[in-house]
Amino acid sequence: MQPYPAPYLDHFRSITRRHFLGQCRIGVGAIALASLMGGAASASPPGRVDPFAPRPPHFPARAKRVIWLHMAGSPPQQDLFDYKPLLNKLNGQPCPDELLAGERFAFIKGHPKVLGSPYKFARHGQSGAWISELMPNLASIADDLTIVRSMRTDQFNHAPAQLFLYTGSPLLGRPSFGSWVTYGLGTEASDLPGFVVLVSGNKTPSAGKSVWGSGFLPTVFQGVQCRTSGDPVLYVTDPDGMDRESRRGSLDALRRLNELEAERSGAPETATRISQYELAFRMQVSVPDVMDISRESPETIEAYGAAPGETRFANNCLLARRLVERGVRFVQLFDWGWDTHGTGPYDDIITQLPKKCGETDRPIAALITDLKRRGLLDETLVVWSGEFGRTCMNEERNGSTFLGRDHHPHCFSMFMAGGGARPGYVHGETNELGSRIVSGDVHVHDLQATILRLLGMDHERLTYRFQGRDFRLTDVHGRLVPELMA
Amino acid sequence: MREHPSMKRTILSLVTLALAGAPALAAEASAEPSGSLLANLPKFLGRLHPVVVHFPIALLVAAAMFEVFAVVVRRQRTRPSAAGIACVLVGALGAGAAAWFGWINADLEPHGRGVAGLIEVHRWLGISTVVLAGIALVAAIIGATGRARGMTAVYRVALVLAAGVVGVAGHWGGSIVYGEGYITEALFPEPAPTSPDVTTQLADLQSAGKTLTVDFATQIAPIFADHCVKCHGPDKKKGNLRLDARQYVFDDRAADEQVIIPGDSFNSDLHFRISLPSDDEDAMPPEGKGDPLTADQVAMIATWIDEGAVWSDVPIIAPTLADAEATKGAEQAPPEPAFVFDDAAKARQESAFAKLRERGVVAMPVSASAPWAEVRFDLLGAQVTDDDLALLDGLEPTLVSLNLGGTAITDKGVAALARFTRLRRLHLDRTALTDAGLVAIERLQDLEYLNLYSTKVTDQGLVAAARLPKLEKLFVWKTGVSPQAAMLLAALKPGMTVDTGIAPPPASFEAPASAAAEPANPPAPEPAPEVSGGGGAEVKIDIALLPDCCKEALAAGHECDHPCCVAARAAGKICEKCSKH
C-alpha cells in the first residue's frame, strides 16, 4: 500500500541530489545566512502553552476590559455632541468656499448649502457638556462621560475608515484592536473567547469581518461573533445524535493526535488548534448560559429596553455587561444604520437619526449606569464612536429633499466612560462651522495609543514581528493624550 | 596609478568589514549570557571607544593644520605635506577603530531612552568621519606619488571636512556623556529656580482633609541627592531631566513630559522607572550607574507622590567623593526591617501564584515589572469557599487587588483577610458578607476601592468603611444601607463616592408633532416630505409578491436592506426595481 498517490512520489523522486546542488545554490546560501543571522530570533519565542492565559501589562492597568460601541455608518456630530449655533444662522445659504477648497466628497456635488441642526442643545451635568435632545439618557449621565469633539481620521469612506480605526491601517490584513488587546493581555475567562463581537442593525460593518480579524497574529486572537437569535455561536451545539460523552471522547482522541503532531513538528498553530477545540467544548455549556438575557431581572431588562429573543442593540448592551462580568477582555458592538446621507426617510436626520438615537441612547446609558453600580465601570472602558464625521452641509444627492450629511474625515465626536478615562470632561474644539479642529487634536492613532495605555500597554512595545519587521496597532504613529486619562 | 586601486580596495573593504562586523558581534554578545573571556570581549572593545576617539580627533585636526600651514606658508600646492600624511594615516585607522568600538558600545551599554536620538546622530557623524578620512588617506597616498595632481586637492578638501565632522561628532559624544548644553551652561548659567509655592500646596491639601505622612525635605530629598542628581542635576542633565529643584521637575516640562504626576504614583514615569528590576533597559538608576533604590525607598516615593508630591525648597546636591567616604561608616547601620521584594519573596509569590492557577484562579502581578499582585476568584463563582483563601498564603506583603465577588465566602473568611494590609481594591460583592465581617476590613488602611453590592451589609457596617483613610469608592447597591446613611458618609468624607445604584428613570426624546415637517430650532430650510406614520402604520403586503431579495431576507429573520426596498417599504409599497428582476 502506498500511503500517498504516485504523482507526489514522482515529484519527490525527480528532485535529486544533483538537482539540489545545481539549482539551489542561492537557496542553500540563504539557509546558511538565515541560521547565522537568526540565531537570536529563533531562540526568542518560547512557545506559549496557553495563548489565552492572562498576562500582566507593561504598566498597572486602569482598564481591564473594553466595551466598544460602534455606530457603523457614522453619526452626525453636529446633531449630537458638537453644538454649532452658527450653522443654524447660515442654514440654507451656500457654504463658504473654504469648505470646498481641495476637498473630495463621497457624494456631494456642486456648491452645497449649510445645514443647521434641527435639534435643541442644552448643557448637562457639572461638566456643562453640550448634548442634544436626541440623547436624553446619556445627557443625564454627562458627568460619567469623557467627550472628545476633536477626533480626526485619514479616511472618508466607511470600509477604510473602519479598518483604520480598528487596525490602524486603511488596508486589509492587519490585526484588529480586540486581537491586539487579547494578544497582549490574554483573557481572564477560561470558558469564553477573549474577544466577542455582537452585531445589530441588520448589517455587518462595511469593512466586513476584517474589523475583528486577527490579521497576522495567531488566529486564536480573532473576534468571535455571537448571534442574539438562534445558535449564539454557529456550529457550537452538537449535531443530532452526538451526545456530550461522545463529543468528549472524540475530542480526547483528536487531542492525542494533535499532541503527537505538536511533538513531531513543534508547529505553534497545532497548540492553537488544541486550545480552540477545548475552548469550543467549554463554550458549549458557557455560551448558551451567558447569552441568555432572560436570566436577568425584569427591572434590568426594562432599564436597558431589551427584549429577550430578538436581535437588537439593547440586547447586545446587556450581553456586553454579562460578558465582561465573566472576564471577557474585549466586547465589540456594531450597530448599522447611522449613515445619514438624506436620500430618503430611511437615512435622513429627521426620521432615521431620532430612530437610531432612540434605539441606542437608553441602552447605552443603562449599560454605563449598570456597570457603575456593580463597581465594574471602574475597570471597564466603554467607548462610543463612529468611523468618521459628517459634513456641516446638506448632501442633497440627486436633488433629494431629505436632510442629510455627507462623510467628513477632518473632525468628529466620540465619548468614553469608565476604565480610567477622565469623567465629566469635554476635550477639544472645532471651528464655528464644525468643519475643522481648532484645539485638542486627537488623531485615530492617538486614540488607539491612549486606549492601550489605559489598558496598561505601551503602544510602542505591543508589537508582533511579521515579514521581517515589528508591527504595532499604531503603525509608526500615535501620541498619548494625557488629558483624556483620569 | 596602476598599483593604487588595490590599496583603495583594501581600505574600503576594511571599513565595510568593521561596520558589518560590529552589529554581528554585538548580537552575539547579547545572545550569550556571560562567562568566557571571548563573550565579554565585545563589551571590552566597546568601552575602548572613549579611549580610541582621541586619536582621530587630534590627528585629523592636526593633519588639517599641517596642510593649511603647507599651503599658506610654504606654498606647497602640488603634494601633500609629509606630516599631514602621517597624521591622516593614523587618524583614519583610529577613526575606523573608534567607529567600530562605538557601534558596539551603543548596542551593549545601558543608556536612557532620552539619549537614543543623540546616539543616532553621533553614530552617523562618526561613520561620516571614517568615510571622509578614508577618502583623504587614499587621495593623499595617490597625491604623494605626484602622478595625479588633482588628488592632492581631493585630499585636502576631504581632510578639512573630516576634521570638521570629527569635531562635531566629538561634541555630540560629549553631550551623550555629560548632557546637552554642558559647555555653554558654564558661560550662561540657568537662572535660579523660582521659589516653590509649598504653602499653597499644603493649604490645598489641608482643606481637602489630607495629612502628609512623608516629609519631602527629610525623607525624599536625600534619596534624590544620593541616587539621582549626579546625572539628573546641574552637571549632566541626562535625558534633559533635572531633579534638583521643583521648577525643573514640574514647571519647565511639557504636559506630556511630566515625570511626576502628583497624586498618581502608578502613572508617574519616575516611580515606574525606579521600580523596574535593575537589569531592565529603562530602569533607574541604570545598571552600574548607582545603587538601585530599596523597596522601602520606592514605596516612600510612591506614598509621597500619592500624597500630592509636595516639594519644599531644600538644596538637593549629589554627594562628593569625600562625602561618600565620610558617610561610609554610617551606612553600615542595620536598615529597619521592611518588606524587600528579593528573590526569596519573588519565589514565595510565584509558588502562591502557581497554587492559585492550579485551582483555576486568575493570579498575576499588576504589571510586568511591579511586585504587586492581584487575584480574581470571582470567575469561579460559588465553588470558592473560605478554605480556598488559604491559597493566598505568601501574598501578604504584595497583594493589592482581590476579587471575591460572587463566591461562597463568609464573614469568617473575610476576617482572615486582615493580614493583607497592602490591599487597595477589594471585591466582596454578591457574597454572604454581613456587618460582622466588615470589622476586619478596618485593618486594611490602604484600601481605595471596596465593593459591597448585593451583600447583607447595613448602615452599621458603614462605620468600618468610614474609618478607612484612603477609601475613594464604595459600592452599596442592593444592600441594607439606607440612602440617608450613604449621603451622610459621602458628606463626611469629601474624597469618597458612595454608589447606592439608584438610577434616574429612562427618558425618551419626544419629537414635536411638527418636527418631521418643520424643525423648530431654527427651521431647516426644506420641510422633509411626509413619511407614512414613522413606520408605525401597518401596511399589509402580500409576501408572495415580494421580490426574491426581500423573501430571502425575511427567511433569514430580518428585512431586506436594499435602499430601494427600504424606501419602498417605508412608502407601503413593493420595490419595483427588484421585482422586475
Interface residues (C-beta under 8 A of the other chain):
Chain A: G39 A40 A43 P54 R55 P56 P57 H58 F59 P60 A61 N88 N91 G92 K113 L115 G116 S117 P118 Y119 K120 E133 L134 M135 P136 N137 S140 E188 A189 S190 N202 K203 S229 G230 A303 G305 T311 R326 G327 T343 G344 P345 Y346 D347 D348 I350 T351 P354 K355 C357 G358 D361 R362 A365 A366 T369 K372 R373 R374 G375 D378 N394 T401 F402 L403 G456 R479 L480 P482 E483 M485
Chain B: A27 S30 A31 A255 D256 F266 N267 F272 G360 V362 M364 P365 V366 S367 A368 S369 A370 W372 R376 L379 H427 D429 Y449 N451 Y453 K473 F475 W477 D499 T500 G501 A503 P504 P506 A507 S508 F509 A511 A515 A516 P519 A520 N521 P522 P523 A524 P525 E526 A528 P529 V531 G534 G535 G557 H558 E559 D561 P563 V566 A567 A570
